[in-house]
Amino acid sequence: MRQTPSRALLEPRGPLLAAGPVAVPAAGPAPAAPAPAGQRVLVVDADADRAGSLTAQLRRHGHDPVGVGHGSAALTAYEDVEMVLLDLDLPDLDGLEVCRALRAVSRVPIIIVTSRRSELDCVLGLHAGADDYVTKPYGLRELMARMEAVLRRTRWEPAAARDIRHGRLHIDVDSREVSVDEEPVALTRKEFDLLYLLASQPDTVIPRKQLLQQVWGDSWSRRTIDTHVSSLRGKLGGSGWVVTVRGVGFRLGTG
């Protein structure tokens, strides 16, 4: 890592002082270096005993872990954490689907921790958006080292784009403002979340189930997404903004 020279090194040097007594501060104990701050870590694992053991170990190492046993819970808990440790074998959703859903809307570091050991599984996990892939059984020191390495890399990555433009559509992510042809469009919170998820992957058909889990979590009915898609189309000014791919899901259109 490139280090910035201290101000003393940058300032021009003056002439050497004449020899003579120099006051030296009394020696004292050096100030202790600050301990590295722990991370809030989301542990996603259906095995309660295994998850409990891992969260206890993370806590002993100074982290602040929280454990969930379902993919749907992970999709609502990721916003408050700084890293996700994700098992692939979950009771409600496949872990790869959860990984893709998280990566679609967040840059939170994700390490897959799984018993799936094949090269294909590893490749699929990395393609789904994971930052690293660890197979069980693993050594705790190895996992901690991989967590630190991933955090180092992600801290130096440029910030994600907070401004999405898709033809006549403009989404300001930070202010949650949307406009079409520079005319503001008032959306509800869920309508904005739905549009943002589609716009973050403009060339991808996003499955209906993923949209429901990502935007609504466990609070939805069969008509939830259809009602919101219909409302979103009306507010944006045309059915072409949200395209239905029958039997699969939805993708962002061009209006």
PyMOL commands that set and color helices and strands:
alter all, ss='L'
color gray80, all
select helices_A, chain A and resi 7-10+48-60+71-80+95-105+119-127+140-155+189-199+208-216+224-236+239-241
alter helices_A, ss='H'
color red, helices_A
select strands_A, chain A and resi 40-44+64-68+83-86+110-114+132-135+163-166+169-172+177-180+183-185+206-207+242-245+249-252
alter strands_A, ss='S'
color yellow, strands_A
deselect
rebuild
show_as cartoon
